Amino acid sequence: MHHLAICSLLLLVSCSAPKNIISYKSRTIPIYSVDPPPQKIILLNNYDVASKKYRDNKEQLFLRLIDTMMFWAGKRINDNTGIETQVIRGYTLANGDSTIYRLIADHKATHAITVSDFDVSFEQTRVDVTKDNSGSKSREAYYDIVADISYSLYAQDSLIRRRDLHQSRFHSSRSVASGLLAAGPNVVVQKDDAYRIVMEIWQQYLNYFFPGEKMRSRPVFINKGFEAVGQSISRQDYEAALTESLRFIGDPDKTKAAKACYNCAVFFDRKNQPEEAKKYLRQSLSFATLVEAKQMWYDFE
């Protein structure tokens, strides 16, 4: 929230400068390194969904969600890193970490990712009460969709790290007779939304340990000396736009130099060269405090 407040304030200062927005996919840098790097990873579910005795087909939904996301995660890891992955479908009974180590050995793997807790539900966040002209009351209940999933990453003989991830966002509202007794949406009926929020958590988890991709939309400075940058972008010639920006990274006008370095950071990020992008971003921030550069830096943190 503090970062957002800073950016909102600075945005008011810099919003008058003409800019061009470019969108692209950039590679994300893992937060944690795995040493030695995995050669083969098994993915398995050791959360006993059946023991919760869910009703209304919720058990079947959760098992499908877990299996589907494990297959997706395995493919993403393999596509982005070349690491071999294997998914063990369904529930795997694991009596302690020793079971995981045995499974790693049995499957001739070096690492394992396990799902050890899983839940998707709807949570009532508030109830608004309004009165009409006749004095009659109506109640509107608001609900968030909430997901909580726990993952563990194992090496052949040790637990590397466990992560408990939480995600929630507004889902819907409905008229209710009583706020306390109001039933929320049914997660089985809203399975598409359940899939989406579970996918978001899996992406978040994989980004801790493996490179990935994320859509970016960033402004680029194209005015007052940077007109050639804008012209290059209009031709979709981003190498030329980078070359034009590099011309001004040493400009005596520190604000102009900061803008040029920021532009370079964006173009290198677009080329999936995050270390080069960060180098120019640091240089930009050393010259001037641009909201665009600060926001981009938060993305790298």
Backbone hydrogen bonds, N-H to C=O, Kabsch-Sander energy under -0.5 kcal/mol:
donor,donor_aa,acceptor,acceptor_aa,energy
5,A,1,M,-2.3
6,I,2,H,-2.2
7,C,3,H,-2.6
8,S,4,L,-2.6
9,L,5,A,-1.9
10,L,6,I,-2.7
11,L,7,C,-2.4
12,L,8,S,-1.1
12,L,9,L,-0.5
13,V,9,L,-0.7
13,V,10,L,-0.7
14,S,10,L,-1.8
15,C,11,L,-1.5
17,A,14,S,-1.6
20,N,220,V,-2.7
22,I,20,N,-0.5
22,I,218,R,-2.7
24,Y,216,R,-2.1
26,S,214,K,-2.5
28,T,212,G,-2.2
31,I,207,N,-0.9
32,Y,208,Y,-3.4
35,D,33,S,-0.6
41,I,84,E,-2.5
42,I,111,H,-2.0
43,L,86,Q,-2.5
44,L,113,I,-2.2
45,N,88,I,-0.5
45,N,90,G,-0.7
46,N,44,L,-0.6
46,N,115,V,-1.9
48,D,46,N,-0.6
49,V,47,Y,-1.6
51,S,48,D,-0.7
52,K,49,V,-1.6
53,K,50,A,-1.4
58,K,55,R,-1.4
61,L,57,N,-1.9
62,F,58,K,-2.7
63,L,59,E,-2.4
64,R,60,Q,-2.2
65,L,61,L,-2.8
66,I,62,F,-2.6
67,D,63,L,-2.4
68,T,64,R,-2.9
69,M,65,L,-2.4
70,M,66,I,-2.2
71,F,67,D,-2.3
72,W,68,T,-2.2
73,A,69,M,-2.8
74,G,70,M,-2.7
75,K,71,F,-2.1
76,R,72,W,-2.5
77,I,73,A,-2.6
78,N,74,G,-2.2
79,D,75,K,-3.0
80,N,76,R,-2.3
81,T,77,I,-1.9
82,G,77,I,-0.5
82,G,78,N,-2.0
83,I,77,I,-0.6
84,E,39,Q,-1.5
86,Q,41,I,-2.1
88,I,43,L,-3.0
89,R,87,V,-0.8
92,T,45,N,-3.3
93,L,91,Y,-0.5
95,N,93,L,-0.5
96,G,94,A,-1.4
99,T,96,G,-1.1
100,I,96,G,-0.8
101,Y,97,D,-2.2
102,R,98,S,-2.0
103,L,99,T,-2.3
104,I,100,I,-2.4
105,A,101,Y,-2.0
106,D,102,R,-3.0
107,H,103,L,-2.1
108,K,105,A,-1.6
109,A,104,I,-3.0
110,T,40,K,-2.5
111,H,40,K,-1.9
112,A,154,Y,-1.9
113,I,42,I,-2.6
114,T,152,S,-2.5
115,V,44,L,-1.9
116,S,114,T,-0.7
116,S,150,S,-2.2
117,D,150,S,-1.0
119,D,148,D,-1.4
121,S,146,V,-2.7
123,E,144,D,-2.7
125,T,142,Y,-2.7
126,R,142,Y,-0.9
128,D,140,E,-2.7
130,T,138,S,-2.5
132,D,136,S,-2.1
135,G,132,D,-1.8
138,S,130,T,-2.5
139,R,176,V,-0.6
140,E,128,D,-2.5
141,A,174,R,-2.9
142,Y,126,R,-2.5
143,Y,172,S,-2.9
144,D,123,E,-2.7
145,I,169,R,-2.3
146,V,121,S,-3.2
147,A,167,Q,-2.8
148,D,119,D,-2.6
149,I,165,L,-2.2
150,S,117,D,-2.2
151,Y,163,R,-2.7
152,S,114,T,-1.9
153,L,161,R,-2.5
154,Y,112,A,-3.1
154,Y,152,S,-0.5
155,A,158,S,-3.0
160,I,153,L,-2.5
160,I,158,S,-0.6
161,R,153,L,-1.4
163,R,151,Y,-2.8
165,L,149,I,-3.0
165,L,163,R,-0.7
167,Q,147,A,-2.3
169,R,145,I,-1.6
171,H,143,Y,-2.8
172,S,143,Y,-1.5
174,R,141,A,-2.1
176,V,139,R,-2.2
182,A,178,S,-0.7
182,A,179,G,-0.6
187,V,185,P,-0.5
190,Q,186,N,-2.3
191,K,188,V,-1.1
193,D,190,Q,-0.5
194,A,190,Q,-1.7
195,Y,191,K,-2.7
196,R,192,D,-1.9
197,I,193,D,-2.1
198,V,194,A,-2.2
199,M,195,Y,-2.4
200,E,196,R,-1.9
201,I,197,I,-1.7
202,W,198,V,-2.4
203,Q,199,M,-2.6
204,Q,200,E,-2.2
205,Y,201,I,-2.7
206,L,202,W,-2.9
207,N,203,Q,-1.9
208,Y,204,Q,-0.5
208,Y,205,Y,-1.6
209,F,205,Y,-0.6
209,F,206,L,-0.9
210,F,206,L,-2.8
212,G,28,T,-0.8
214,K,26,S,-2.0
216,R,24,Y,-3.3
218,R,22,I,-2.7
220,V,20,N,-2.3
222,I,18,P,-1.0
226,F,223,N,-0.6
229,V,226,F,-0.8
230,G,226,F,-1.6
231,Q,227,E,-2.3
232,S,228,A,-2.1
233,I,229,V,-2.3
234,S,230,G,-2.2
235,R,231,Q,-1.0
236,Q,233,I,-1.8
237,D,232,S,-2.9
238,Y,236,Q,-1.0
241,A,237,D,-1.7
242,L,238,Y,-2.0
243,T,239,E,-2.4
244,E,240,A,-2.6
245,S,241,A,-1.8
246,L,242,L,-2.4
247,R,243,T,-0.9
248,F,245,S,-1.6
249,I,246,L,-1.1
251,D,248,F,-1.6
254,K,252,P,-0.9
257,A,253,D,-2.6
258,A,254,K,-2.4
259,K,255,T,-2.2
260,A,256,K,-2.4
261,C,257,A,-2.6
262,Y,258,A,-2.4
263,N,259,K,-2.6
264,C,260,A,-2.2
265,A,261,C,-2.3
266,V,262,Y,-2.2
267,F,263,N,-2.3
268,F,264,C,-2.5
269,D,265,A,-2.2
270,R,266,V,-2.4
271,K,267,F,-1.2
272,N,269,D,-1.7
273,Q,268,F,-2.3
277,A,273,Q,-2.2
278,K,274,P,-2.6
279,K,275,E,-1.8
280,Y,276,E,-2.0
281,L,277,A,-2.0
282,R,278,K,-2.5
283,Q,279,K,-1.8
284,S,280,Y,-2.3
285,L,281,L,-2.4
286,S,282,R,-1.5
287,F,283,Q,-0.9
287,F,284,S,-1.0
288,A,284,S,-2.1
290,L,288,A,-1.0
294,K,290,L,-2.4
295,Q,291,V,-2.6
296,M,292,E,-1.9
297,W,293,A,-2.2
298,Y,294,K,-2.0
299,D,295,Q,-1.3
300,F,296,M,-1.0
300,F,297,W,-0.6
301,E,297,W,-1.0
